[in-house]
Amino acid sequence: MALIIVMTSNVLFVGRHPDKYAPLWRHLLLNQVRVAFAASMQRASRELEEAPADVIMIDSTSLRGSGESLARNLRRLAPAAHLILIAKNDAQTGLSYDFLLSEDVHWHKVLKVVEHTLESGRRQVLVTGPFVLDLVERTVVSPAGEATLTTKLFNLLELFMRNPGKTVTRLQLMQDVWHTSFMEDTRTLDVHMSWLRKAVEPNPRQPVHLRTRRGVGYTFYPNGVVDTESPEDKTDQ
């Protein structure tokens, strides 16, 4: 098998039994791919600090915790890396990883997936605090979990994430997302903001990330804010 990759490519394996894929590591090393191993999330974090990974391979069958949770945490640690999750056969497809493989997968299959991800380059993402927005797939990993966004919701969130802590006016939102300056009826904006809060807020009825500035617009706080009980902070949804 020919593997065409960049000299500086890095693969991180997170699991307790790397020997299971020994032929894969030999093949990658022969093709000048750096391979690192971590038997825990703590160790994985240290490895990522030393060298950003292009591909992270997670063997959740050998680790404590759910594969979804492990992938979500690693996605926040390395948002631009492609994630390959190896899980039990009954695992469901999620958004925190790019490929889902069964626990009995042959190493040749894993190699094909690794080869594909290395050749495709790093993921195009926008990261603001704990929010990871995939600019190609229009998916988001946030404190509320994972979601696939419609075009309008994606455009709204991208605008907010590029302007953290700044109040974005309702006029600016209408102009940038709906390409109109017509402000006599902005109910569609209200509805979409309600939908966006349901997608990214842990408690949409008490938003801590997307706060209303009544009569003005909205302010995005990536790390959330404590409710000050100020009238201008209250949601108008």
Stockholm file with secondary structure:
# STOCKHOLM 1.0

chainA/1-237         MALIIVMTSNVLFVGRHPDKYAPLWRHLLLNQVRVAFAASMQRASRELEEAPADVIMIDSTSLRGSGESLARNLRRLAPAAHLILIAKNDAQTGLSYDFLLSEDVHWHKVLKVVEHTLESGRRQVLVTGPFVLDLVERTVVSPAGEATLTTKLFNLLELFMRNPGKTVTRLQLMQDVWHTSFMEDTRTLDVHMSWLRKAVEPNPRQPVHLRTRRGVGYTFYPNGVVDTESPEDKTDQ
#=GR chainA/1-237 SS CCCCCCTTCEEEEESSCGGGGHHHHHHHHHTTCEEEEESSHHHHHHHHHHSCCSEEEEEGGGSSSCHHHHHHHHHHHSTTSEEEEEECTTCCCCSSCSEEEETTCCHHHHHHHHHHHHHHCSCCEEEETTEEEETTTTEEEETTEEEECCHHHHHHHHHHHTSTTSEEEHHHHHHHHSCCCCCSCCHHHHHHHHHHHHHHCSSTTSCSSEEEETTTEEEECTTCCCCCCCGGGSCCC
#=GC SS_cons         CCCCCCTTCEEEEESSCGGGGHHHHHHHHHTTCEEEEESSHHHHHHHHHHSCCSEEEEEGGGSSSCHHHHHHHHHHHSTTSEEEEEECTTCCCCSSCSEEEETTCCHHHHHHHHHHHHHHCSCCEEEETTEEEETTTTEEEETTEEEECCHHHHHHHHHHHTSTTSEEEHHHHHHHHSCCCCCSCCHHHHHHHHHHHHHHCSSTTSCSSEEEETTTEEEECTTCCCCCCCGGGSCCC
//
